[in-house]
Amino acid sequence: MKRITDGHGGTLHYGAVVQLQHMPSGLFLAASETSALRDMDNRKVSLVEGSRNCYFRIVPRFRIRSEGSIVYYHDAILLESIHVTRHSL
């Protein structure tokens, strides 16, 4: 996994596995198996120090892009959890 900081410095491709870090706190975005408190149809997402639930695969929102192609700035993407089944952001 490549570290990209300050919003520049690397090319991101569909299919890449990433972690999203909240810079002020240093915590990572994590998906949960439990339902969200306000909307029971969605999964809970939180900031944690790190766990296996912090890994997401970048997938295209629409079929005009495919795995391995470059992610462009205005592309619509989904973040698919690696460890929580059927969970996308």
C-alpha positions in Angstrom: 0.0 0.0 0.0 1.4 3.3 -1.1 1.2 6.4 1.2 -0.1 9.5 -0.6 -0.1 12.7 1.5 -1.2 16.3 1.0 -3.5 15.3 -1.9 -0.7 14.8 -4.4 2.3 12.5 -5.1 0.8 9.4 -6.7 -1.5 7.9 -9.2 -4.5 6.0 -7.8 -6.0 3.1 -9.7 -9.4 1.3 -9.5 -9.0 -1.9 -7.5 -6.3 -0.4 -5.2 -6.7 -1.1 -1.4 -6.5 2.1 0.7 -6.9 3.3 4.3 -8.4 6.8 4.9 -6.8 8.7 7.7 -8.4 11.7 9.5 -5.3 13.9 9.6 -6.1 16.1 12.8 -6.7 13.0 15.0 -4.6 10.4 13.2 -7.5 7.9 13.3 -8.6 5.7 10.4 -12.0 5.3 8.9 -13.4 1.8 9.7 -16.5 -0.1 8.6 -18.6 -2.0 11.2 -20.8 -5.1 11.0 -23.5 -3.3 13.1 -26.1 -1.0 11.7 -25.9 2.8 11.9 -27.8 4.4 14.8 -29.8 6.9 12.7 -30.5 4.7 9.6 -30.8 1.0 10.3 -30.5 0.2 6.6 -26.9 1.4 6.6 -23.7 0.1 8.3 -21.9 2.1 11.0 -18.7 3.9 10.1 -16.3 5.3 12.7 -12.8 6.5 13.3 -10.5 4.1 15.1 -6.8 3.7 15.9 -6.6 0.9 13.3 -8.0 -2.5 12.7 -8.7 -5.0 9.8 -11.9 -3.1 9.1 -9.9 0.0 7.9 -9.1 -1.3 4.5 -11.2 -0.3 1.5 -11.0 -1.1 -2.2 -11.6 1.7 -4.7 -14.2 0.7 -7.2 -15.9 2.8 -10.0 -19.4 3.9 -9.4 -20.3 3.6 -13.0 -19.1 1.0 -15.6 -17.3 3.6 -17.8 -14.2 2.8 -15.7 -12.7 -0.6 -15.0 -10.3 -2.1 -12.5 -6.7 -1.0 -13.1 -7.7 2.3 -14.8 -6.7 5.6 -13.3 -9.0 7.4 -10.8 -9.6 10.9 -12.0 -10.4 13.9 -9.7 -14.2 14.1 -10.5 -14.8 10.4 -10.8 -17.7 8.9 -8.8 -16.2 6.1 -6.7 -17.3 3.6 -4.1 -15.2 2.5 -1.2 -15.8 -1.3 -0.8 -14.8 -2.7 2.6 -12.3 -5.5 2.4 -13.4 -7.3 5.6 -17.1 -6.3 6.1 -19.1 -8.2 3.5 -21.4 -6.3 1.2 -20.4 -2.9 2.6 -19.7 0.1 0.3 -19.4 3.8 1.0 
